[in-house]
């Protein structure tokens, strides 16, 4: 009887741990932890049911293996994601993992841009938790990030994607002076765009 009672308590305890809410306070701790690499992300809604996640990967931070038979240096990493309806959700509505590899970025400053699709249906808002794993590292190899998906309207920022002259996505909310860019959008009947820019008339004041 004692054994059965202990087993029931253990199962209930395990369930309560796994059913913990995705709270904003807990997620803030993710950004306080220093991971093995830094990455930026952009979301672009490619259709009413699919959103594409773009990430820039700093290959210099990843471990490469040297294959003597071919002379190739290779790294391998994994992206796993969990999609939640909101921060109060106790379990994800969708999960997936994607594997990537590279044989060109060893001992270089090459940045790799990857993308993958998430099943996010319009109109809704979502919370996406992404985990990045260096599969060839024996040390701490996991970086987690949270990004909110705004698919509540056709005119949110994530319905527009900025690209450079080579067609690669631009990360962040600002561009440099003189930088060429194009804006891609899948919003129907969109012909005019208004762009806000900052023009500084006076130099920054010197610190006291």
N, C-alpha and C positions, 0 to 999 in steps of 0.2 A: 504493500500500500504506500509506504514511504517512497519507494522507487518511482511508482506511477505518479505520485503527487509532485515529486521533484521534476519529472519529465514534463508535466503539464506547466509548471511554473517556468521552466526553461523555455518552452515553446512560446508562452505568452510574452516572456521577456524579449526573446528574439524578434517576435513580431512587432513589439512596441518600438524596438530600435530601428528596424527596417522601415517602419511607417512614419518616421519623423518628417515633419513638414520641411519644405524647402524655404526656410526663412531668410529674409534679407540680411539679418544680423549675422547668420552663419555664413552667408555668401560673401559678406564683406571681409571675413577672415581669409578667404581665398586669395585676395589681392594683397594681403599683408604678408603672405608667405612668399619667399623668394625662390622661384623655381630655377631650373637649369637653363631656361631660355625665355625670351620675351617674344610675344606675337601680337599682331593686330588682326582685327576681324571686321568684315563688312558683310551686311545682309542685303540681298537684292531679290525682290519678289519677281520671279520669272513667269508666274501664272497664278491663277486663283487658288491653286492647290499645292504649289511648290515654291519654296524659297531656297535660294542658293547662298551658301556660306563661303566666303573667300577668306583665306588666311595667308599671311606671309610668314614663311618659315626661315629662321636664321640657321643655315646649314652648318655654320662654324661651331655651333653649340652642340652638335650631335656627334656621337661616336661612330667612327667608320671601321670596318673590318677589312684587312688586306687579304685578298685571295691570291696566294702565291701561284697557283696554276694559270691564272689569267692576268695577274698583275693589277687587277681592279680593286679599288677601294670602294666599299659600299656601305651605306647606312640604310636602316629600315625603321620606320616609325608608324604609329597607329593613332588614328583619331577616333575616339568614341564620344557619342553624344547622347544626352537624355533630354527629351522635350516635355516640358510641363505646361499646364494651362495657366498657372500663376504661382506666386511664391508660397501660397498656402497648400499647394498640392502635396499629397503624401506619396504619390507614385507617378512615374512618367507615363505619357500616353504614347510615346514612341521612343525606341532606342535603336542604335545601329553602330557599327564600327567599320572603318575603312583603313586599308593598309596602303602605305606609300613607301617608295624606295628611291634612292639617288646614287649615281655613280660618277657625278661630275663635280661635286662641291667640296671634295676633301681638301683641307688646308687652304681654303679660299673664303672670300667674303660674299659668296653668291647667295642671293636671296631666292627662295623657291616659293612661288605662289600656287596654292592648291585650292580646290573647291569641291564641294559636295552638296547634295540636295537634301532638304528636310521637308517632310510632309506637313506643311502649315497651311490651313484652309482659311480663306477670306470669308467673312470678316471676323477676326479674332486677334487677341494678343497672347503671346506665349513667352515663356522663359526657357532659354536653351543653355544647358550646362555641357561644356566641352572639355574633354580630357585628352591631353597630348602625351604620348608615351614614346620615349626613345628605347626601342626594342633591343639595341645593342649595348646599352649601358647597364653596368652592374651596380651603379650608385642610385641615388634618388633620380628617377627618370620620369616623373609625372608632373605635369602642369595642368591646373584646372582654371577655366575661365567661365564667366557667366555673361550672356548677352541677351537683351530683351528684343523680341520680335514684335514689331508694331505692324500688324496687318488688319487694323480696324478701319482703315480708310484707304482710298486709292491714291491719296496725296501725301502720305507720310514720306519721310526722308528715304526710307528703304525701298520705295518704288522707283528711285532714281539711282543710277550708278555712275560715278565719275571714273573715267579712264584716261590714261596718258596717250601720247602720240603712237605708242606701239600697241595699244589696245588692252593694256594691263590695268586692273582696277587700282585706283588711288585710295590709300588708307588715311583715315582721319577726317576732320571736318574743315580743314583749311588747305589751301594750296599756295605755293610761293609766287611771288611777283614774276610775271613773264612766263610762267609755266603753261604749256599748251595742255588743254584738256577737252574732252568731249563728254556729254551726258547721255547716257542710254536710259530709256524708259519704255516700259511695256504698257503704260497707261493709255487707253484708247482716247482718241480725239484730243491729245495734248499737242498743241502747236506752239504755244508761247511759254517761255520760262523766264522767271525773274530771279536774278542772282544778286545777293547782297555781298558787298565788299567793303573793306575797311581802308580808308585813305587817311594817312596821318599827315597833318599839316605842320606839326611841330615835333622836334626831336624829343625823345624821352628825357624827363627831368633827371638830373644827377642826384644820387642818394645824398642825404644830409651827412 
